[in-house]
Amino acid sequence: MSQESRPVLEAIDRWLHKGFVAPELAARLRSEVAESSQVGTARLTQYLLASAAAAVLLIAAGVFLDWAWPLMGGWMRSAVLALAGVGVYASGARLEGSGRWLPAALLMQTAGLGLLLGATAYSRQAFTSGSGGMVWGAIALVVPIVLAPRSFHSSVVMPAVHLCFALAFLAVFLDRVVHLGPNSIVWVLDGALLVSALGLVWTLRTDPGGEQHPWALNAFVAAVYAGFFLVLFTGLGPLDLDKATVYPVDLWLLLVVGLSLWGLHRAPPDLRREWFGTQLAYAIAMWIPLGLYTAAEALEGPPELALLFVGGAGVAGFAYAVRFRVRRVLSMSALAFVAAVWYWAVDRAGALGAVLALALTAAVLFRLSGRIQSWLGDTPPPD
């Protein structure tokens, strides 16, 4: 039984215990849940195997190149990578029409784009200057322009992948053709991502049901995640913020939390997704190292500040999860609280006050664990 099926089966047991459903109906519902769980497990297995295959393919390419690289010149090396990328991408695009091979098709197209990006990026080593580097830089600009439009009509996933790769291809073009420096490239990428995100917001507002653009929401989420890397690069590069780079990263994570809550509660019905809850849980998990680093390194504060930042987020997330019954958020919130308390306790080791505070906290948590069932208003099913 998958983790996602467990709440449904527990609900069926409660309905049976309370007399809401007959035993025969409960049995049929359990059978349906089991069948659905098997389908979901099979699809997850497909994606895992496809991911492993894509990784093995890239490793095979690396082993081949390690053997053949010394035998080839600069043009030949880039050409081999590019041809391999086109072949893998074309094979994946051809398989995409078959639902059975969809996971493999998506991962093959992603691997193909990675090989093409590698071919254009290697041009910097093969051609330090001259027309050769400019040709490969121009190819980097052409690749996303030529390949992306097809994905808009065939997939709800690949446009998001193309968006992320397009930023990397644009960076290669700016380096090889326009000859911009690293900091200037980062600023251009920031602007390109901002324009793309605003365009996707406009698309979602005009087509919330996704009838014309079913890929827009996934692409927007991908743009938000790409923003993490650009925020990091901008802080470390052009702005030279050093440790203070964590502040804009913290703001980015706050944006992810806000978008997740919007997607769960405030978004139009057609844009609401269950995976927004999972995204919120991952955001809490990310805040554990970010919050500790912000308090201890960037602000150089005492361990109590880290306890406030991370432990406070854990308490807030726990209260939210209990109210809206979001189990993944519940687990990550508990992890955040424990991590914050552990960090504080290690720093304050040997202090009697710390021991007493930890003991008091444990007593409060045990007390809450005994009262939470009555607050939720659920009666557990019989064993």
Wavefront OBJ file of the C-alpha trace (Angstrom):
o trace
v 0.000 0.000 0.000
v 1.404 3.380 -0.980
v 1.722 6.252 1.473
v -0.901 8.218 -0.472
v -3.458 5.406 -0.142
v -3.190 5.126 3.629
v -5.403 8.170 4.465
v -8.102 6.918 2.080
v -8.121 3.453 3.625
v -8.210 4.956 7.116
v -11.188 7.085 6.068
v -13.005 3.986 4.768
v -12.360 2.248 8.097
v -13.814 5.228 9.979
v -16.888 5.328 7.743
v -17.416 1.604 8.311
v -16.965 1.971 12.065
v -19.450 4.872 12.214
v -21.972 3.060 10.023
v -21.766 5.477 7.091
v -21.066 2.651 4.619
v -22.022 -1.024 4.509
v -19.345 -3.722 4.737
v -19.905 -4.684 1.077
v -19.376 -1.087 -0.101
v -16.314 -0.718 2.127
v -14.801 -3.831 0.549
v -15.405 -2.483 -2.963
v -13.882 0.872 -1.995
v -10.793 -0.829 -0.584
v -10.437 -2.803 -3.804
v -10.659 0.382 -5.873
v -8.056 2.111 -3.688
v -5.723 -0.879 -4.038
v -6.100 -0.833 -7.827
v -5.430 2.910 -7.968
v -2.398 2.488 -5.732
v -0.997 -0.173 -8.049
v -1.377 2.147 -11.045
v 0.372 4.974 -9.192
v 3.187 2.689 -8.065
v 3.650 1.428 -11.618
v 3.894 4.981 -12.966
v 6.389 5.949 -10.244
v 8.440 2.872 -11.113
v 8.411 3.922 -14.751
v 9.749 7.360 -13.925
v 12.431 5.950 -11.623
v 13.588 3.457 -14.244
v 13.498 6.139 -16.945
v 15.539 8.468 -14.730
v 18.053 5.692 -14.112
v 18.201 5.004 -17.857
v 18.809 8.689 -18.615
v 21.590 8.796 -16.018
v 23.172 5.617 -17.422
v 22.954 7.092 -20.927
v 24.814 10.212 -19.822
v 27.415 8.048 -18.050
v 27.830 5.978 -21.212
v 28.355 9.161 -23.192
v 30.965 10.272 -20.675
v 32.813 6.930 -20.842
v 32.772 7.010 -24.648
v 34.054 10.550 -24.746
v 36.766 9.727 -22.228
v 38.010 7.113 -24.695
v 37.399 8.984 -27.929
v 38.070 12.553 -26.785
v 41.840 12.525 -27.414
v 41.248 11.197 -30.928
v 38.959 14.050 -31.988
v 39.451 17.716 -32.715
v 37.378 20.593 -31.319
v 34.749 20.618 -34.057
v 34.381 16.850 -33.950
v 33.901 16.788 -30.180
v 31.140 19.365 -30.216
v 29.558 17.739 -33.270
v 29.484 14.299 -31.618
v 27.800 15.714 -28.523
v 25.308 17.638 -30.646
v 24.441 14.651 -32.844
v 23.981 12.451 -29.799
v 21.732 15.089 -28.255
v 19.603 15.419 -31.398
v 19.276 11.647 -31.668
v 18.251 11.146 -28.048
v 15.842 14.080 -28.141
v 14.247 12.936 -31.417
v 13.807 9.405 -30.056
v 12.124 10.754 -26.957
v 9.842 13.018 -28.987
v 8.829 10.067 -31.135
v 7.974 7.960 -28.085
v 5.988 10.715 -26.408
v 2.806 9.884 -28.297
v 2.669 6.509 -26.548
v 1.271 6.759 -23.027
v 3.102 3.590 -22.061
v 6.493 5.115 -22.860
v 5.764 8.624 -21.593
v 8.225 8.609 -18.653
v 11.034 7.350 -20.875
v 10.095 9.867 -23.574
v 10.231 12.836 -21.209
v 13.542 11.787 -19.652
v 15.071 11.083 -23.073
v 14.129 14.547 -24.280
v 15.603 16.062 -21.132
v 18.819 14.082 -21.566
v 18.957 15.158 -25.221
v 18.702 18.807 -24.245
v 21.473 18.237 -21.705
v 23.749 16.790 -24.381
v 23.001 19.692 -26.737
v 23.772 22.149 -23.965
v 27.026 20.318 -23.307
v 27.946 20.554 -26.989
v 27.408 24.310 -27.130
v 29.070 24.922 -23.762
v 32.145 22.919 -24.767
v 32.673 25.308 -27.661
v 34.382 27.618 -25.166
v 37.119 25.008 -24.753
v 37.259 24.062 -28.417
v 37.180 27.624 -29.779
v 38.560 30.292 -27.501
v 37.857 32.932 -30.136
v 36.900 33.356 -33.770
v 33.992 32.256 -35.915
v 33.820 28.707 -34.557
v 32.785 29.834 -31.094
v 30.284 32.291 -32.557
v 28.710 29.553 -34.680
v 28.178 27.318 -31.680
v 26.923 30.272 -29.675
v 24.355 30.966 -32.393
v 23.362 27.296 -32.326
v 22.726 27.671 -28.590
v 20.231 30.436 -29.339
v 18.554 28.489 -32.142
v 18.075 25.218 -30.215
v 15.362 26.388 -27.768
v 13.670 28.495 -30.475
v 13.366 25.491 -32.790
v 12.548 22.759 -30.261
v 10.309 24.509 -27.719
v 7.210 25.268 -29.888
v 6.580 21.587 -30.539
v 6.428 20.826 -26.826
v 3.654 23.397 -26.261
v 1.254 21.215 -28.239
v 2.365 17.778 -27.062
v 3.174 17.892 -23.361
v 2.381 19.651 -20.089
v 5.841 18.851 -18.708
v 8.391 19.578 -21.431
v 7.624 23.326 -21.739
v 8.790 23.687 -18.121
v 11.966 21.755 -18.948
v 12.521 23.875 -22.069
v 12.169 27.062 -20.026
v 14.993 26.053 -17.689
v 17.240 24.888 -20.509
v 16.485 28.033 -22.529
v 18.107 30.137 -19.786
v 21.245 27.988 -19.937
v 21.348 28.143 -23.752
v 20.905 31.923 -23.568
v 23.891 32.144 -21.228
v 26.052 30.263 -23.744
v 24.906 32.573 -26.558
v 25.679 35.697 -24.534
v 29.124 34.356 -23.707
v 30.160 33.094 -27.147
v 28.501 35.620 -29.472
v 27.842 38.814 -27.496
v 30.974 38.302 -25.323
v 29.366 39.518 -22.120
v 31.072 39.011 -18.779
v 29.651 36.630 -16.126
v 27.968 39.392 -14.106
v 26.321 40.903 -17.177
v 25.088 37.468 -18.242
v 23.477 36.959 -14.833
v 21.640 40.291 -15.111
v 20.336 39.420 -18.583
v 19.154 36.028 -17.349
v 17.412 37.733 -14.430
v 15.535 39.961 -16.851
v 14.678 37.077 -19.171
v 13.307 35.004 -16.309
v 11.298 37.930 -14.965
v 9.729 38.579 -18.362
v 8.961 34.863 -18.770
v 7.373 34.648 -15.308
v 5.210 37.726 -15.951
v 4.137 36.288 -19.286
v 3.161 33.026 -17.641
v 1.197 34.896 -14.953
v -0.724 36.689 -17.692
v -1.345 33.343 -19.428
v -2.683 31.806 -16.204
v -4.954 34.785 -15.586
v -6.457 34.634 -19.078
v -6.661 30.831 -19.208
v -7.070 29.573 -15.598
v -8.751 26.377 -16.714
v -5.828 25.426 -18.933
v -7.989 24.713 -21.962
v -5.573 26.454 -24.328
v -2.359 26.339 -22.297
v -2.392 23.298 -19.982
v 1.387 23.552 -19.611
v 1.417 27.102 -18.204
v 1.181 26.230 -14.487
v 4.037 23.713 -14.640
v 6.147 26.196 -16.595
v 5.467 28.917 -14.028
v 6.496 26.639 -11.161
v 9.674 25.775 -13.089
v 10.369 29.495 -13.501
v 10.019 29.970 -9.750
v 12.524 27.182 -9.070
v 14.917 28.556 -11.682
v 14.699 31.795 -9.742
v 16.466 30.114 -6.811
v 19.650 29.640 -8.839
v 19.525 33.102 -10.378
v 18.940 34.722 -6.985
v 21.940 32.795 -5.674
v 24.141 33.677 -8.666
v 23.090 37.332 -8.530
v 23.891 37.626 -4.845
v 27.269 35.909 -5.136
v 28.182 37.526 -8.469
v 27.040 41.018 -9.473
v 25.920 42.110 -5.997
v 28.866 40.480 -4.189
v 26.821 40.006 -1.032
v 28.924 37.169 0.376
v 27.090 35.802 3.450
v 24.252 38.280 2.933
v 23.303 36.357 -0.218
v 21.158 34.234 2.074
v 18.735 37.159 2.571
v 17.403 37.237 -1.017
v 17.357 33.425 -0.971
v 15.211 33.611 2.167
v 12.868 36.012 0.353
v 12.705 33.584 -2.576
v 11.715 30.776 -0.203
v 9.071 33.030 1.340
v 7.725 33.556 -2.190
v 7.505 29.777 -2.668
v 5.585 29.452 0.602
v 3.193 32.230 -0.442
v 2.593 30.686 -3.858
v 2.021 27.264 -2.267
v -0.571 28.676 0.134
v -2.184 30.574 -2.728
v -2.323 27.389 -4.792
v -3.957 25.504 -1.926
v -6.517 28.064 -0.770
v -6.816 31.163 -2.964
v -6.174 30.021 -6.520
v -9.053 29.514 -8.975
v -10.414 25.963 -8.654
v -8.887 24.910 -11.974
v -5.407 25.879 -10.783
v -5.470 24.148 -7.412
v -3.244 21.104 -7.110
v -2.624 18.668 -4.266
v 1.114 18.833 -4.891
v 1.129 22.406 -3.599
v 0.959 20.808 -0.141
v 4.050 18.731 -0.932
v 5.797 21.847 -2.211
v 4.973 23.627 1.054
v 6.462 20.725 3.018
v 9.669 20.872 0.964
v 9.857 24.625 1.563
v 9.799 24.001 5.321
v 12.543 21.405 4.883
v 14.650 23.903 2.930
v 14.156 26.504 5.639
v 15.918 24.309 8.207
v 19.454 24.846 6.802
v 18.633 28.304 5.435
v 17.174 29.509 8.726
v 20.076 28.157 10.755
v 22.594 29.752 8.390
v 20.721 33.070 8.394
v 20.671 33.238 12.181
v 24.129 31.884 12.933
v 26.274 33.087 10.004
v 24.587 36.012 8.279
v 23.219 37.685 11.421
v 25.821 36.135 13.753
v 23.124 35.805 16.382
v 22.892 33.558 19.440
v 21.443 30.033 19.181
v 18.178 31.380 20.568
v 17.742 33.324 17.318
v 18.109 30.127 15.278
v 15.627 28.463 17.619
v 13.193 31.321 16.994
v 13.613 31.273 13.209
v 13.500 27.545 12.544
v 11.565 26.353 15.591
v 9.017 29.137 15.132
v 8.501 28.089 11.525
v 8.049 24.506 12.706
v 5.381 25.541 15.220
v 3.566 27.663 12.625
v 3.722 24.867 10.067
v 2.506 22.346 12.627
v -0.505 24.518 13.524
v -1.325 24.946 9.824
v -0.958 21.238 9.105
v -3.239 20.267 12.003
v -5.912 22.700 10.867
v -5.890 21.699 7.202
v -4.823 18.043 7.626
v -1.685 18.242 5.454
v 0.413 15.297 6.581
v 3.647 16.069 4.746
v 3.664 19.587 6.190
v 3.032 18.059 9.608
v 6.079 15.798 9.304
v 8.413 18.512 8.017
v 7.221 20.975 10.656
v 7.999 18.488 13.395
v 11.418 17.909 11.824
v 12.076 21.669 11.740
v 11.150 22.049 15.399
v 13.316 19.122 16.497
v 16.264 20.340 14.383
v 16.040 23.807 15.928
v 15.852 22.416 19.463
v 18.765 20.060 18.759
v 20.895 22.911 17.402
v 20.121 25.060 20.424
v 20.719 22.219 22.869
v 24.106 21.326 21.377
v 25.237 24.946 21.633
v 23.975 25.229 25.206
v 25.228 21.824 26.314
v 26.109 21.667 30.002
v 23.761 24.454 31.064
v 21.196 23.407 33.658
v 18.687 25.895 32.268
v 18.885 24.236 28.850
v 18.184 20.836 30.361
v 15.153 22.138 32.219
v 13.875 23.927 29.100
v 14.207 20.724 27.031
v 12.443 18.679 29.679
v 9.612 21.210 29.817
v 9.332 21.188 26.022
v 9.157 17.388 25.980
v 6.407 17.455 28.608
v 4.377 19.947 26.557
v 4.776 17.824 23.421
v 3.680 14.665 25.224
v 0.661 16.575 26.522
v -0.212 17.782 23.038
v 0.101 14.278 21.611
v -2.582 13.123 24.029
v -4.979 15.991 23.268
v -4.560 16.307 19.523
v -7.053 13.539 18.727
v -9.878 15.301 20.546
v -9.023 18.617 18.903
v -9.203 17.045 15.466
v -12.518 15.486 16.289
v -11.629 12.096 14.810
v -12.452 8.753 16.391
v -9.844 6.155 15.463
v -11.198 2.995 13.866
v -11.069 -0.215 15.884
v -8.120 -2.540 15.409
l 1 2 3 4 5 6 7 8 9 10 11 12 13 14 15 16 17 18 19 20 21 22 23 24 25 26 27 28 29 30 31 32 33 34 35 36 37 38 39 40 41 42 43 44 45 46 47 48 49 50 51 52 53 54 55 56 57 58 59 60 61 62 63 64 65 66 67 68 69 70 71 72 73 74 75 76 77 78 79 80 81 82 83 84 85 86 87 88 89 90 91 92 93 94 95 96 97 98 99 100 101 102 103 104 105 106 107 108 109 110 111 112 113 114 115 116 117 118 119 120 121 122 123 124 125 126 127 128 129 130 131 132 133 134 135 136 137 138 139 140 141 142 143 144 145 146 147 148 149 150 151 152 153 154 155 156 157 158 159 160 161 162 163 164 165 166 167 168 169 170 171 172 173 174 175 176 177 178 179 180 181 182 183 184 185 186 187 188 189 190 191 192 193 194 195 196 197 198 199 200 201 202 203 204 205 206 207 208 209 210 211 212 213 214 215 216 217 218 219 220 221 222 223 224 225 226 227 228 229 230 231 232 233 234 235 236 237 238 239 240 241 242 243 244 245 246 247 248 249 250 251 252 253 254 255 256 257 258 259 260 261 262 263 264 265 266 267 268 269 270 271 272 273 274 275 276 277 278 279 280 281 282 283 284 285 286 287 288 289 290 291 292 293 294 295 296 297 298 299 300 301 302 303 304 305 306 307 308 309 310 311 312 313 314 315 316 317 318 319 320 321 322 323 324 325 326 327 328 329 330 331 332 333 334 335 336 337 338 339 340 341 342 343 344 345 346 347 348 349 350 351 352 353 354 355 356 357 358 359 360 361 362 363 364 365 366 367 368 369 370 371 372 373 374 375 376 377 378 379 380 381 382 383
